[in-house]
């Protein structure tokens, strides 16, 4: 059977929309399956962390400024988060061994970049050298700190130059402290002269654990220990899911940073007048 030209045109007019509808339906079906597959991969992530108020702490409802940013970025990337607080050394070792999906939040030392997949910057911290009001602290380079008794915490990043000076014994008068609160206590007790610490962490601890008179005794040298101390989420290199989780997190963080919500999460910290700085969180 054959059609004349008019019949063929009429048939084409009827079949083209039908074919387009079928093609569109196939595309939508494919996208729907892809969306289901993506949602199936979304899960609650187990993240190891430690006490570092106000950035990371079990004492706050949001679990700290940095951890709130990490949680929200992961949510925007399609995942929920559950934090477990551990000693920092243990959190790092167990995350590298693959016992946790990730660990937050850390400075990006060269060693950590070799051992972990490292996220984009969460926030930049303000690290300073603390001293008592009656201690005359002058320094331009790490070598100038040699005469002082310095309190330091294991596994903190500080700076490469600082750790090189410690390991080479250029800085020989070093006392290890178990945490930042202990560091402030031994500083005020005159057992050390200098304590490297993030300014906002010092503010939070001083306001929560010391009298106003004690807090007023603590000063921060105007020269920062590190001009830009960025912080990150670490993902274990040995886990197959790590590259995709890193990509999801960085995508969510980029979206968060572009919104007003990021600035809201970087809430101010109450500081003693002697430690206030013009640089916000």
C-alpha atoms as one frame of an Amber mdcrd trajectory, in Angstrom:
protein
   0.000   0.000   0.000   1.298   3.467  -0.778   0.431   6.969   0.365   0.323
  10.094  -1.711   2.327  13.176  -0.587  -0.536  14.670   1.421  -1.128  11.485
   3.353   2.584  11.171   4.189   2.717  14.776   5.470  -0.307  14.138   7.646
   1.298  10.986   9.081   4.568  12.785   9.840   2.672  15.537  11.627   1.088
  12.959  13.901   4.146  10.768  14.533   6.799  13.453  15.218   5.186  14.693
  18.481   4.701  11.082  19.535   8.355  10.299  18.936   9.413  13.437  20.802
   7.166  12.493  23.711   8.704   9.035  23.851  12.219  10.477  23.734  11.393
  12.997  26.464   9.857  10.255  28.581  13.004   8.155  28.183  15.237  11.074
  29.186  13.086  11.869  32.229  13.049   8.208  33.193  16.833   8.089  32.959
  17.216  11.235  35.043  14.802   9.845  37.580  16.828   6.654  37.891  20.023
   8.703  38.229  18.429  10.783  40.973  17.306   7.650  42.811  20.807   6.224
  42.478  22.321   9.439  43.845  19.930   9.465  46.767  20.702   5.830  47.447
  24.362   6.763  47.895  23.566   9.521  50.401  24.121   8.325  53.950  24.998
   9.419  57.461  28.731   9.992  57.624  30.740   9.158  60.739  33.271  11.914
  61.360  35.958  11.902  64.058  36.751  15.197  65.727  38.077  16.621  68.996
  37.525  19.390  71.510  38.630  22.782  70.194  36.001  25.290  71.332  34.478
  27.401  69.898  35.251  25.641  66.599  34.609  22.049  67.701  33.035  21.084
  71.021  30.380  18.803  72.448  29.386  21.593  74.851  27.603  23.667  72.196
  24.275  22.820  70.610  25.777  23.293  67.117  28.937  21.388  68.189  31.080
  24.385  67.249  31.488  26.916  64.456  33.690  24.764  62.211  31.647  21.602
  62.726  28.440  23.503  61.924  30.006  24.561  58.618  31.104  20.989  57.889
  27.639  19.636  58.696  25.874  22.170  56.497  28.285  21.713  53.575  27.752
  17.953  53.691  23.982  18.466  53.809  24.181  20.588  50.671  26.328  17.839
  49.161  23.668  15.230  49.944  24.837  13.692  53.231  24.092  13.895  56.946
  26.790  13.836  59.630  27.348  12.251  63.023  30.335  13.485  65.048  32.336
  11.462  67.567  34.676  13.383  69.865  38.067  11.763  70.470  41.563  12.861
  71.458  42.923  14.589  68.364  45.810  12.146  67.899  43.448   9.184  67.995
  41.012  10.861  65.597  43.769  11.341  63.036  45.237   7.834  63.360  41.863
   6.073  63.227  40.681   8.158  60.265  43.809   7.319  58.293  43.151   3.643
  59.096  39.662   3.962  57.603  37.666   3.614  60.822  35.892   6.911  60.104
  34.578   8.497  56.915  36.481  11.721  57.620  37.926  13.901  60.372  37.380
  17.622  61.017  38.869  20.110  61.300  42.619  20.251  60.669  45.374  22.461
  59.369  46.696  21.275  56.004  50.313  20.421  56.744  52.419  18.875  53.977
  52.414  15.566  55.850  48.608  15.504  56.054  48.272  16.306  52.368  50.415
  13.238  51.674  48.437  10.969  54.008  44.866  12.198  53.381  42.599  13.699
  50.766  42.198  17.298  51.945  39.106  19.461  51.432  38.895  23.112  50.461
  39.274  25.692  53.237  36.491  25.774  55.851  37.643  28.910  57.595  40.911
  30.660  58.409  42.009  30.766  62.031  43.873  33.533  63.841  46.878  31.950
  65.599  48.823  34.155  68.000  51.421  33.852  70.749  49.870  34.347  74.187
  51.838  35.612  77.171  51.204  37.149  80.565  50.936  40.919  80.898  54.205
  41.028  82.858  56.173  39.088  80.224  58.020  41.204  77.699  57.686  39.213
  74.491  59.491  40.432  71.374  59.861  38.282  68.283  60.104  38.505  64.511
  61.282  34.982  63.700  60.991  31.617  65.454  64.614  31.849  66.588  63.660
  34.836  68.777  61.499  32.519  70.925  64.471  30.460  72.151  64.795  32.245
  75.540  61.157  31.592  76.475  59.485  28.547  78.008  56.884  27.515  75.414
  53.820  25.335  75.887  52.792  23.285  72.871  50.206  20.602  72.061  51.129
  17.462  70.144  49.613  17.077  66.654  48.823  20.787  66.279  49.971  22.180
  62.941  51.370  25.581  64.058  53.859  26.251  61.219  56.538  24.098  59.534
  59.200  26.540  60.769  57.957  26.249  64.341  58.062  22.434  64.369  61.483
  22.397  62.676  62.802  24.622  65.460  61.298  22.304  68.090  62.641  19.089
  66.552  66.096  20.569  65.971  66.170  21.783  69.599  66.518  25.386  68.433
  63.531  25.825  70.707  64.737  23.716  73.633  62.568  25.079  76.438  59.370
  23.314  75.412  56.678  21.818  77.636  53.943  19.656  76.103  50.445  20.361
  77.415  47.531  17.936  77.146  45.077  20.523  75.801  44.487  24.253  75.410
  42.805  24.728  78.787  45.775  23.113  80.509  48.051  25.376  78.477  46.277
  28.508  79.721  46.427  27.245  83.295  50.172  26.624  83.233  50.676  30.004
  81.526  48.858  31.795  84.340  50.691  29.636  86.891  54.004  30.930  85.409
  55.212  27.460  84.430  55.513  28.594  80.816  56.022  32.038  79.261  54.434
  31.629  75.810  51.481  29.624  74.490  50.704  29.454  70.748  46.922  29.352
  70.453  44.096  30.404  68.160  42.752  33.740  69.379  39.068  32.786  69.428
  39.803  29.514  71.216  41.694  31.463  73.869  38.779  33.887  74.219  36.245
  31.096  74.618  38.309  29.222  77.213  39.214  32.314  79.214  35.614  33.511
  79.419  34.321  30.077  80.432  37.002  28.901  82.869  38.749  31.876  84.458
  37.893  34.982  86.428  37.872  38.373  84.739  41.070  39.281  86.587  42.823
  36.137  85.368  41.652  36.668  81.792  42.931  40.244  81.899  46.435  38.901
  82.598  46.633  37.200  79.207  47.904  39.121  76.193  48.300  38.253  72.515
  51.381  39.446  70.641  50.306  41.564  67.629  52.447  39.532  65.214  50.466
  36.444  64.103  52.092  33.045  64.281  50.734  32.246  60.829  49.465  34.799
  58.321  46.780  32.476  56.933  45.970  29.300  58.811  43.402  27.448  56.724
  41.409  24.506  58.089  40.059  21.423  56.330  38.285  18.070  56.422  40.551
  15.022  56.043  39.403  11.934  54.112  41.233   8.576  54.353  43.016   7.753
  51.096  42.397   4.039  51.553  38.584   4.192  51.449  36.998   3.872  47.979
  34.237   6.368  48.848  36.649   9.146  49.847  37.084  10.841  46.423  33.325
  11.128  45.862  32.717  12.324  49.427  35.446  14.934  48.993  33.786  16.162
  45.787  30.346  16.252  47.448  31.728  18.203  50.392  33.635  20.747  48.302
  30.548  21.314  46.142  28.384  21.897  49.215  31.010  24.162  50.802  31.221
  26.296  47.660  27.450  26.681  47.657  27.450  27.532  51.375  30.205  30.128
  51.024  28.193  31.869  48.304  25.211  32.274  50.646  24.457  34.527  53.607
  24.272  31.453  55.805  28.064  31.061  55.825  28.547  34.487  57.419  25.832
  33.660  59.958  27.634  30.471  60.953  30.807  32.461  61.541  29.297  33.896
  64.668  31.307  36.163  66.945  32.978  34.935  70.111  32.918  36.826  73.398
  36.480  37.978  74.122  38.275  39.649  77.023  39.185  43.198  76.044  42.891
  42.377  76.102  42.486  39.720  73.387  40.005  41.388  71.047  41.112  41.766
  67.448  39.675  43.602  64.487  39.869  40.391  62.442  36.551  38.464  62.666
  36.138  34.697  62.581
